[in-house]
Amino acid sequence: ALLVPFLVSGRRRILAPSKQRVGVAYAVVRDDPPAVFLADDLEILTRVLVNEVVGKTDPATLPKHAVEEIREALLAQQWDDAVTVWMDATNVTIDIYPHLPVHRSAEVPEDLFGSAMQFSRIFTG
């Protein structure tokens, strides 16, 4: 199985991608103000974060060693390393969620939904 890296609160982890259902990857940049980024998959999301967050950072706001590390990671196309160094240097957390299912109307048909709710846990528990 193909394993892909992802970040959760600054820690790199490995995850086997889900093949269960259609979904999206998203990230929450816990800055002021917070920002949310959405992409088709984790690979695209990582590139979006590098472009929209890391790449747009004024290097004068970062420690010199962090700027050098980020630049090296970017030149080596090690996107997750660049994001990790950026988070450490800025003390801003980025929560990355590699797979959020997209719910389709077929899963919750409107004509059956109301009557089906009487059998949900809130009624039977």
C-alpha positions as CSV (number, residue, x, y, z in Angstrom):
1,A,0.0,0.0,0.0
2,L,1.1,3.5,-0.8
3,L,1.9,5.5,2.4
4,V,1.8,9.2,2.4
5,P,3.1,11.7,5.0
6,F,0.8,14.2,6.7
7,L,1.0,16.6,9.5
8,V,-1.1,16.9,12.6
9,S,-0.3,19.8,15.0
10,G,3.3,19.9,13.8
11,R,4.0,16.2,14.0
12,R,4.7,14.2,10.9
13,R,2.9,10.9,10.6
14,I,2.3,8.2,8.0
15,L,-1.1,7.2,6.7
16,A,-2.4,4.7,4.2
17,P,-4.8,6.6,2.0
18,S,-8.5,5.7,2.3
19,K,-10.1,4.1,-0.7
20,Q,-13.5,3.8,0.9
21,R,-15.4,6.8,-0.5
22,V,-15.0,10.1,-2.3
23,G,-13.5,12.7,0.0
24,V,-11.4,15.8,0.4
25,A,-8.4,16.8,2.4
26,Y,-8.4,20.0,4.4
27,A,-6.3,22.0,6.7
28,V,-7.0,24.6,9.4
29,V,-4.2,27.1,9.9
30,R,-4.7,28.2,13.5
31,D,-3.5,31.8,13.0
32,D,-5.3,35.1,13.6
33,P,-7.5,35.0,11.7
34,P,-7.7,31.2,11.1
35,A,-7.7,30.0,7.5
36,V,-9.1,26.8,6.0
37,F,-7.8,25.2,2.8
38,L,-9.6,22.4,0.9
39,A,-8.2,20.2,-1.8
40,D,-8.9,17.0,-3.7
41,D,-6.2,15.0,-1.9
42,L,-3.3,15.3,0.6
43,E,-0.7,15.8,-2.1
44,I,-2.5,18.8,-3.6
45,L,-3.3,20.2,-0.1
46,T,0.4,20.2,0.8
47,R,1.3,22.1,-2.3
48,V,-1.5,24.6,-1.6
49,L,-0.2,25.1,2.0
50,V,3.3,25.6,0.6
51,N,2.1,28.2,-1.9
52,E,-0.5,30.0,0.1
53,V,1.0,30.0,3.6
54,V,4.7,29.2,3.6
55,G,5.6,30.9,0.3
56,K,3.7,34.1,1.2
57,T,5.6,34.6,4.5
58,D,7.8,37.6,4.8
59,P,11.3,36.1,5.5
60,A,12.1,39.1,7.7
61,T,9.5,37.8,10.2
62,L,11.3,34.4,10.6
63,P,14.6,33.5,12.3
64,K,17.4,33.4,9.8
65,H,18.0,29.6,10.3
66,A,14.4,28.8,9.7
67,V,14.4,30.8,6.4
68,E,17.4,28.8,5.3
69,E,15.8,25.5,6.3
70,I,12.5,26.4,4.5
71,R,14.3,27.4,1.4
72,E,16.3,24.2,1.3
73,A,13.2,22.1,1.8
74,L,11.4,24.0,-1.0
75,L,14.3,23.6,-3.4
76,A,14.4,19.9,-2.6
77,Q,10.6,19.7,-3.1
78,Q,10.2,18.4,0.5
79,W,6.9,20.2,1.0
80,D,6.0,18.6,4.3
81,D,9.4,19.5,5.8
82,A,8.9,23.2,4.7
83,V,5.6,23.3,6.4
84,T,6.9,21.7,9.6
85,V,9.8,24.2,9.8
86,W,7.4,27.1,9.1
87,M,5.1,25.9,11.9
88,D,8.0,25.7,14.3
89,A,9.3,29.1,13.3
90,T,6.0,30.9,13.5
91,N,4.5,28.9,16.4
92,V,1.3,28.5,14.3
93,T,-0.3,25.1,14.2
94,I,-1.7,23.7,11.0
95,D,-4.1,20.8,11.6
96,I,-4.2,18.7,8.4
97,Y,-7.0,16.2,7.8
98,P,-6.1,13.8,5.0
99,H,-9.6,12.5,4.3
100,L,-13.0,13.9,5.0
101,P,-15.8,12.0,3.3
102,V,-18.1,13.9,1.0
103,H,-21.6,12.9,1.7
104,R,-23.9,12.6,-1.3
105,S,-27.7,12.9,-1.6
106,A,-28.0,9.1,-2.2
107,E,-26.6,8.5,1.3
108,V,-29.4,10.6,2.9
109,P,-32.4,10.5,0.6
110,E,-34.8,13.3,1.5
111,D,-37.9,11.1,1.1
112,L,-36.7,8.5,3.6
113,F,-34.6,10.7,5.9
114,G,-37.4,12.0,8.2
115,S,-38.9,8.5,8.9
116,A,-35.5,6.9,9.3
117,M,-34.6,9.4,12.1
118,Q,-37.0,7.7,14.5
119,F,-34.7,4.7,14.4
120,S,-31.6,6.6,15.1
121,R,-29.7,6.4,18.4
122,I,-31.2,9.6,19.8
123,F,-34.6,7.8,19.8
124,T,-33.6,4.3,20.6
125,G,-31.0,5.0,23.3
